[in-house]
Each structure stands twice: as structure tokens, then as C-alpha cells.
Amino acid sequence: MPKRYATVVGGGIGGLAAAVALQRRGWRVEVLERAERFTEIGAGISLWPNALAALDALGLAGAVRDLGAVETAGGVRDLRGRWLSRTDNAELARRFGHPLVVLHRADLLRVLAEALPADSLRPGSEVLAVRDDGHGPVVEHRGGESRPDLVVGADGLHSAVRGALWPEAAGPRYAGYPAWRMVTEPLDEPPAEGAATWGNGERFGYTVLPGRRMYCFATASLPPASALGSPAAEYAELLRRFGDWPDPVPALLAAVPADAVLRHDLYDLPPLRTFVRGRVALLGDAAHAMTPNLGQGACQALEDAVTLAHCLDETGDPAAALRSYDALRRPRTQAVVRRSARLGAVGQLAWPPAVLLRDTAARLTPVRATLRSMTPVLSWTPPGAPATETENESP
């Protein structure tokens, strides 16, 4: 019997993970990537226990952990540098079976790409059209035409697959703020733990990377498309906004190369009525783009990939498999989208009385309650694995 054949559109984290998951279950896969090479221009990425569980199912958790740094503690501070809340990440690992690992996005992408046969990776293959000709899906791209058994749309926020087959879907919605992302040069004495500082309509966070570097990120309430035009100008803006914030923020900014600041407007995706259409499934940002406030964008894409492959392996009926994938993934991911948006709105509060109320509530919330609130998201286990007691709670 010939191998089942899948075309994955998009060579980011979700697309490559889906290709790995399918290939390891006997599928022949091709990954179509518009860019001329498979790489990531982002900065750091946090992989929470649920993401490590997905990578473990792909056989890649060990390789990823070897390239990352395990964050042992973190929390939220106010503009005076006082802790509002703390998180014991060792307790996270104990409860959920995996630690919080931070690494560069390019390193994660490389691990995923190297897990696939080289001839399955098709860079420079921009997708021109996706349609169903009555016999199944057809994908037209720069390299020709593909007629696979399955199409996985993992091509991001502005997905061509979603645009072609979900024409009725609402477009992405602006979150109200951009994100700046950057990685420091190696530091003589890097902070031992990560933190996020909440201000009035602004936030600055940092977390540990390997090699004594720190991954830093910042937000400010601004209109969309208000970027300043160059990394150096964005760096100057960061110094203006955050240069006098509590330690170690000034020292971290001083260790960031002025030409290495990335800025992106943040969007999420209004809920789709379904992630599947015919023999086409959406995955990752193409299905449920979310703001990064929970650090769950890539984590949920990894969950998608593992779940999709499992569902397809459970039955020979692709339509039934995709319905099962949709039923498992859509409610969960859309709940995470909403939760991330709510957290972002709280973090971006700017009216001083509201900021005071927010900070007071955070300071009075017990650590145990914070951990309990994270359980529905972090306790995910791959389909077929033993479920945790709280796995089915809504995020």
C-alpha cells in the first residue's frame, strides 16, 4: 500500500512539527516554505511543560532541552521593583512533568528541520492557490502542483490556506500594542531568574538564555503600523521608555546590540467555526493566532501537530480524523486565545487607579492560586497518554 501523502504549507515551528509527527507515523510529507531557507528571525521562545510533552511525543524533548536553559523561577514586579507575584518553576516541573525551557527560536526550528528527510523540505515554494477539484485538495506553488491526501495549513497569521478555503473568516484583530524582542550579548553576571515588570500601559520582561544571554521583550500601548523604520530607532525608543526602569532593565538594554531589536504589531485571530475543510486542516497561528502574554503560541502549535497525527493514525477515514482533531483542538486553543488577550489587557492597564488595583490584587493572590490557575493550560498530555486529573478543565 502506498504511503499517505501530506503537503504542509508553512515551514515554521507548527508546520515542521506537524511534518515530523506525520512522517514518524508513516506519512510521506513535503513542507512548502515561501522563504528561501528554513530559519527564524525571532528572538527567544519559552516552552512550557505542555510544549515539552508534545516534543517528547515527537522524540525531540531531550534535544531541545540540551539547547535551552531551564528557568527556575520568575514572576511579576511593579515599577518600584517590588515583587507582585512569584512562580516556582521547580514546582511547575514537579506538577506537570517537564520544566520551563527557554531557547532561541532558530535553535528549535533547526531541531525540527533536522528531524525530517532533507528532500521533504521545499524552500522557495510560495503557495499560489489552494482548492478542491472534487477529487481532493490541490496546492499550486512556485515549484509546481501538489495533489496530496492531506493539506496542513500552518502558514501563520496571514495564512494563504485560510484565505483560500475560509473566505468568510474575519481577519486578524490588533491587540492594541506591539512587541519589541531582543537578545543581549553575554553578560558577566546575568540575572538568575526571569521577571516581567508592569508599568502604566507598558511592560518589560526578560528571561534566561544559554550562554549568559538574556531574552528581553517589551510592550507599549500604541496604534498599529507605528514602527519607527529601523532597529536603531526602535532601540532608541526602548531606551527612552524603559531606560530608567528598575534594575536590571537598564543593564539589559545596555547589553542589547542597537541593530538587533525586532518590533512586531501583535494580533490574534477571531474564532473560526472549524479548523478543517475537506481534507485540509489549519494548525498554529493559521488557526488560532494569539498574543504572546501566556507564552503559548508555539506551545499550542506543537500540541496541534501531535494531536493531528494521532487522530489521523486512529482511523482510515480522513474526514472523521479531521473532525476529531477539530473537536479536540478548537475549544482548547480558542480558550487560550481569550485568556491570553485578557492577561494582555490587564498588563497594559494605564489609568493609575486601575494599575493600583491590579498590582494590589496580584500581590495578594497566593502562589498556590496562581499555580492552580495555570493547571488547565500546562497539564495537557498527548492523546493516548495517561491524562492528568485536571486536563479537561477549561483554560
C-alpha positions in Angstrom: 0.0 0.0 0.0 1.5 3.4 -1.0 2.3 5.8 1.8 -0.2 8.5 2.6 1.0 11.9 1.3 0.7 15.2 3.1 1.6 18.7 2.0 2.4 21.1 4.9 2.1 24.7 3.9 4.5 26.8 6.1 7.9 25.9 7.5 7.7 27.4 10.9 7.5 25.7 14.2 4.0 24.3 13.8 4.4 23.2 10.2 7.7 21.4 10.8 6.3 19.8 14.0 3.3 18.5 12.0 5.6 17.2 9.3 7.7 15.3 11.9 4.6 13.9 13.6 3.1 12.7 10.3 6.4 11.4 8.9 7.0 9.3 12.1 3.6 7.7 11.6 4.4 6.6 8.1 3.3 9.5 6.0 5.3 10.9 3.1 5.5 14.7 3.7 6.6 17.8 1.9 6.9 21.2 3.6 6.4 24.2 1.4 8.0 27.3 2.7 7.8 30.7 0.9 11.2 31.9 2.2 14.4 30.8 0.5 15.5 28.9 3.6 14.1 27.4 6.8 15.0 29.8 9.5 13.6 32.0 12.2 14.4 35.7 12.6 12.7 35.9 16.1 14.5 36.0 19.4 13.8 33.7 22.4 10.9 31.3 23.0 9.6 29.9 26.2 8.5 26.2 26.1 6.2 25.4 28.9 5.6 21.9 30.2 2.8 21.2 27.7 5.1 22.0 24.8 7.8 19.7 26.2 5.2 17.0 26.5 4.4 17.5 22.8 8.1 17.5 21.9 8.5 14.3 24.0 5.9 12.6 21.9 7.9 13.6 18.8 11.1 12.2 20.4 12.7 15.6 20.4 12.3 16.9 24.0 15.9 15.9 25.0 17.5 17.6 22.1 15.6 20.8 22.8 16.4 20.8 26.5 20.1 20.4 25.7 19.9 23.6 23.6 17.9 25.6 26.2 18.1 27.0 29.7 15.7 25.8 32.4 14.2 28.8 34.1 14.0 28.0 37.8 11.9 31.0 39.0 10.2 34.1 37.7 7.3 36.4 38.4 5.9 39.9 38.0 7.2 43.2 39.5 5.9 46.7 39.7 7.6 50.0 38.7 9.3 50.2 42.1 10.9 46.8 41.5 8.8 45.1 44.2 7.5 41.6 43.5 3.8 41.3 42.8 3.8 37.6 42.3 6.4 34.8 42.1 6.4 31.5 40.3 8.3 28.5 41.5 9.2 26.8 38.2 10.6 23.8 40.0 7.1 23.2 41.3 5.8 23.5 37.8 8.2 20.7 36.7 7.1 18.6 39.6 3.4 19.1 38.9 3.5 18.8 35.2 6.4 16.5 34.4 8.5 19.0 32.5 10.3 22.2 33.2 10.0 25.6 31.6 12.8 25.8 28.9 13.9 28.9 27.1 15.9 28.9 23.9 16.4 30.8 20.7 13.6 30.2 18.2 16.1 29.4 15.5 17.5 26.5 17.6 14.1 25.0 18.0 13.4 25.3 14.3 16.7 23.6 13.5 15.9 20.6 15.7 12.6 20.2 13.9 14.0 20.6 10.4 16.9 18.1 11.1 14.3 15.5 12.2 12.9 15.4 8.6 14.4 14.0 5.4 16.2 16.8 3.5 14.2 16.1 0.4 10.9 16.8 2.2 11.9 20.5 2.8 10.9 22.8 -0.1 12.1 26.3 0.5 11.2 29.0 -2.1 7.9 27.3 -2.7 5.4 30.1 -2.3 1.8 28.8 -2.4 -0.2 30.5 -5.2 -3.6 28.7 -4.8 -5.3 26.1 -2.8 -8.5 24.5 -4.0 -10.6 21.3 -4.0 -11.1 20.0 -7.5 -13.8 17.5 -6.5 -11.3 14.7 -6.1 -9.3 16.2 -3.2 -7.1 19.2 -2.4 -4.8 20.8 -4.9 -1.9 23.1 -4.0 -0.3 25.3 -6.6 3.1 26.6 -5.7 6.3 28.0 -7.3 7.7 24.5 -7.6 4.6 23.1 -9.4 1.4 21.4 -8.2 0.7 19.0 -5.4 -2.3 16.7 -5.0 -1.8 15.2 -1.6 -4.1 13.2 0.6 -4.0 15.9 3.2 -3.1 19.6 3.4 -1.9 21.2 6.6 -2.2 25.0 6.6 0.5 26.1 9.0 1.3 29.3 7.2 0.8 31.8 10.0 -1.3 34.8 10.8 -1.9 35.8 7.2 -2.5 32.2 6.0 -2.9 31.7 2.3 -4.6 28.4 3.0 -7.1 30.0 5.4 -7.7 32.9 2.9 -8.4 30.5 0.1 -10.7 28.0 1.8 -12.1 30.1 4.6 -13.0 33.3 2.7 -15.8 34.1 5.2 -13.4 34.2 8.1 -12.8 37.5 9.9 -9.3 38.9 9.6 -6.8 39.3 12.4 -7.5 41.9 15.1 -4.9 44.2 16.5 -4.2 43.7 20.2 -3.5 47.4 20.9 0.2 47.2 21.3 3.4 46.0 19.5 6.1 43.8 21.0 9.8 44.5 20.9 12.0 41.4 21.1 15.8 41.3 21.6 18.7 39.1 22.9 21.5 40.6 24.9 25.2 39.9 24.4 26.7 37.6 27.0 26.6 39.2 30.4 29.2 39.0 33.2 26.5 38.5 35.8 23.2 37.7 34.2 20.1 37.7 36.4 19.5 34.3 37.9 15.8 34.3 37.1 13.3 35.9 34.8 10.7 38.6 35.5 8.2 40.9 33.9 7.8 44.4 35.1 4.3 46.0 34.7 4.0 49.8 34.3 1.3 52.1 33.1 0.5 50.9 29.6 4.0 49.4 29.3 5.7 46.2 30.2 9.3 44.9 30.1 10.2 41.3 30.6 13.3 39.1 30.5 14.3 35.5 30.8 17.4 33.4 30.9 19.0 32.0 27.7 22.0 29.7 27.4 25.5 31.3 27.2 24.8 34.0 29.9 22.5 35.8 27.4 19.0 37.1 28.2 15.9 37.2 26.0 14.1 40.5 26.6 10.7 41.7 25.4 8.6 44.8 25.9 5.2 46.3 25.0 3.6 49.7 25.0 0.1 50.7 24.0 0.5 52.3 20.6 -1.5 52.4 17.3 -0.8 49.8 14.7 1.8 50.4 11.9 3.6 53.0 14.1 7.1 51.4 13.8 10.0 53.8 13.5 11.6 52.3 10.5 14.9 50.8 11.7 16.2 48.6 14.6 18.4 51.5 15.7 15.4 53.9 16.0 13.5 51.2 17.9 16.4 50.7 20.3 16.4 54.5 21.0 12.7 54.3 21.7 13.3 51.4 24.1 15.9 53.5 25.9 13.5 56.4 26.1 10.7 54.4 27.5 12.5 51.9 29.7 16.0 53.2 30.4 15.1 54.4 33.9 13.1 51.3 35.0 14.1 49.2 38.0 17.3 47.1 37.8 18.2 45.0 35.8 16.3 46.6 32.9 18.8 49.4 32.2 21.8 47.0 32.3 19.9 44.6 30.0 19.2 47.3 27.5 22.8 48.4 27.5 23.8 44.8 26.5 21.5 44.7 23.5 23.1 45.5 20.1 21.3 48.5 18.7 20.8 46.8 15.4 19.2 43.7 16.9 15.8 45.0 18.1 12.8 43.4 16.4 9.4 45.0 16.6 6.1 43.5 15.5 2.5 44.6 15.9 0.5 41.9 17.8 -2.7 40.4 16.6 -4.9 37.5 17.5 -7.5 35.7 15.3 -11.2 35.8 15.9 -12.6 32.3 16.5 -13.2 30.2 13.4 -16.2 27.9 13.3 -14.0 25.0 12.2 -10.3 24.3 11.7 -11.0 21.7 8.9 -12.5 21.8 5.5 -12.5 18.7 3.3 -9.0 17.2 3.6 -7.5 20.5 4.8 -6.6 21.3 8.4 -5.4 24.5 9.9 -2.8 24.5 12.6 -0.9 27.0 14.8 -1.3 30.7 14.0 -3.2 30.0 10.8 -6.0 28.5 13.0 -5.7 30.4 16.3 -3.1 33.2 16.4 -2.8 34.6 19.9 -0.9 37.3 21.7 2.2 36.1 23.5 1.1 37.0 27.0 0.9 33.4 28.1 3.9 32.3 26.1 1.6 29.7 24.4 1.6 30.4 20.7 4.3 27.9 19.7 3.3 25.6 22.6 -0.3 25.3 21.2 1.1 24.7 17.7 3.2 21.8 19.0 0.1 20.4 20.7 -1.8 20.7 17.4 0.8 18.8 15.5 0.9 15.9 17.8 -2.9 15.7 18.1 -3.4 15.9 14.3 -1.1 13.0 13.6 -2.7 10.9 16.4 -6.2 11.5 15.0 -5.1 10.5 11.5 -3.5 7.4 12.9 -6.6 6.3 14.8 -8.8 5.9 11.7 -8.5 5.3 8.0 -11.3 7.8 7.4 -9.6 11.3 6.9 -12.8 13.2 7.3 -13.5 11.5 10.7 -9.9 12.1 11.8 -10.1 15.7 11.0 -13.4 16.1 12.8 -11.8 14.6 15.8 -8.8 16.9 15.5 -11.2 19.9 15.3 -13.2 18.8 18.3 -10.0 18.3 20.4 -8.2 21.4 19.4 -10.6 24.2 18.6 -12.3 24.7 22.0 -8.9 24.5 23.8 -6.9 26.8 21.6 -9.7 29.4 21.4 -10.0 29.4 25.2 -6.2 30.1 25.4 -6.6 32.9 22.8 -9.2 34.5 25.0 -7.2 34.0 28.2 -4.0 35.5 26.7 -6.0 38.5 25.4 -7.4 39.1 28.9 -4.0 38.9 30.5 -2.6 41.4 28.0 -5.4 43.8 28.7 -4.6 43.6 32.4 -0.9 44.1 31.8 -1.5 47.1 29.6 -3.7 49.0 32.1 -2.6 52.6 32.2 -5.1 54.5 34.4 -3.4 54.9 37.8 -6.3 53.7 39.9 -6.7 50.6 37.8 -3.0 50.0 37.9 -3.0 50.2 41.7 -6.0 47.8 41.9 -4.3 45.4 39.5 -1.0 45.4 41.4 -2.7 45.1 44.8 -4.7 42.1 43.5 -1.6 40.4 42.1 0.3 41.0 45.4 -2.5 39.4 47.5 -3.0 36.4 45.2 -1.4 33.3 46.8 1.3 31.4 44.8 -0.8 28.3 45.2 -3.8 30.0 43.5 -1.5 31.2 40.6 -0.3 27.6 40.0 -3.8 26.3 40.2 -4.9 28.8 37.6 -2.2 27.6 35.2 -3.1 24.0 35.5 -5.7 23.7 32.7 -3.1 25.0 30.2 0.0 23.3 31.4 -1.4 19.9 32.3 -2.0 18.9 28.7 -0.9 15.4 27.7 -0.6 13.9 24.2 -3.7 11.9 23.1 -3.3 8.3 24.2 -1.1 9.2 27.1 -2.4 9.0 30.7 -4.5 12.1 31.4 -3.9 14.3 34.4 -6.8 14.9 36.8 -7.3 18.5 35.6 -6.6 18.1 31.9 -10.2 18.6 30.8 -10.7 21.8 32.8 -11.3 24.9 30.6 -8.4 27.3 30.2 
